[in-house]
Amino acid sequence: MSYRTLLLIVLLVPALLVGGAAALGVRIPVPEWERDYVLRFVLAGEVAPVELPAIAGPDDPSLPLVVIDAGHGGRDPGAVGEDARGQRVQEKDITLALALALRDELLRAGRIRVALTRDDDRILPLSYRPEIARQLDADLFVSIHADSAGERENVSGASIYTLSEDASSEAAARFAARENDAERLNGIAIEGQSEAISAILVELSQQQTQEDALEFSSLVVREGGDQLAFVPQPRRSAALAVLRAPDVPSVLFESGFVTNRTDRDRLTTPEGQAQYAGVLARAIRVYFARRSNAGDAGA
């Protein structure tokens, strides 16, 4: 069959079918504009905008701003343990108490502005926490947590995490997986960023931002050396979603284990909480003092 013959068949057969149907009074449905072949989808409503907290401290935007994030909250209790009386000890309560103590200590010393991602017992989507720091144009983001070692009551000590796609250890990788999935278990997952986009954000992170986070983590360990008990390798790294702010130096401070008696006693008493707040506040002040000196030197 020649190409010309095939072309005539393709063009004439449909015309003959339509003409014959018309002669017999048969109507062949033909799609009309915006009908039949147009598929419509109901799109989910937009995610509610991030509610920005108030900034406490001096009314001077030139002063450094720290955003303190109390991990978990609301129906997400985080790690859970029991005290000597069998009373439930929840990570969300510990992190809020430590965040408030740190805020008060920083405000007492002055020259630093402070904002809290949450100042009460409410749940907050994981992705909102670093976004609050970004939208407030924060100079430092500190997320406070506590951990559980299950039946291993002898596991204790604080640690501090910075962001890395390559976990510093298997324990760090497990911790990151557990923290990143915590909100999914409590029914508040917000599907807004794919893993690919998150990875891109990490790749786009300024090198200086990562170096600043590492510097601050070393200051926490230094300032807490004779005040707090740390795990054997306290400076750790993992792909923690809460640290994915590409332009804000961010750390996650793992204050201790709710399943360890010594850690738990320190974490749940005003004296112990003041000790944690003092260490973190000193590290924060030294960190910003170095930033200020570096700026003066470059001026």
C-alpha positions, 0 to 999 in steps of 0.5 A: 500500500502506497503512502498516498493511499494510506493518507486517503484512508486516514482522511476519508474514513472518519469523514464517511463515518460522520457523514453516514451517521448524520444521514441516518440521524445518529449523533456522534458525541464530540468533545466540546471546549472545557467538556469531557476531555478536561479533567478537574481536580480539587486541590487541597487548601493552602497550609496555614501561614506560620504564626510568628512569635513576639520578640522579647528583649531590647527594642533594637533590631541591630542586636542579635536574635536567638530563636529557642525551640522547645521540642515536641508539645501538645499531643506529641509528648516526645520521650517519656520516662518515670520518676522514682514515684512512678510519675510520668516525665515527658520530654515536651514539659522538660524542653519547655521549662529549659527554653523558658529558663534560657530565655529568662537568663538571656534577657536578664543579661541583656544585649540579646533579643529572644523569641520562642517557637512555643511558650505553652503546651501546644503542638507545632509542625516540625517544618514551622520551627526553622521557618520561624527563625528564617522569617524573623531573620534570626542569628541563631536557632537552638532546638532543645530536646531530651531523649529516652534509652528505653530500659537502659537506665544507665545511658545518660549525658547531653549532646549537641547536633548540627546538620549533615546528610551523613550521620556521625554515627548509627545512633545519630541516624536512629535519633534523626529518623525518630525525631523526623517521624515524631509528628507523623505519629501524632497526625500533623504531617505537612506534605510540603517539601519532598526529600529532594527539596530538603536535600537541595536546601542542604546543598544550598546552605552557605558554608559559613552558616554551617561553620557557625553552627559547628563553632557554637556547638563547640562552645556549648561543650566547652562552657558545659564541660565542668557543669554538665555531663556529656555523652562520650562524643557530644558533638554529633551530626545528622539529617534533622529536619528541624535544622534545615534552615539554610541561612540560620546557624542551627543546632539541636541540644539534646539535654539528657535522658528522661530514663536516667535518674541523674539526668532526670533529676537535673532536667526536672528541678529549677536548680538543674534547669538553671544550670542548663540555661547558664551553660547555653546562655554563656555559649550564646554570649561568647558566640555573638561576642566573637561575631561582633569582634569579627565584624569590628575587625573587618570594618 
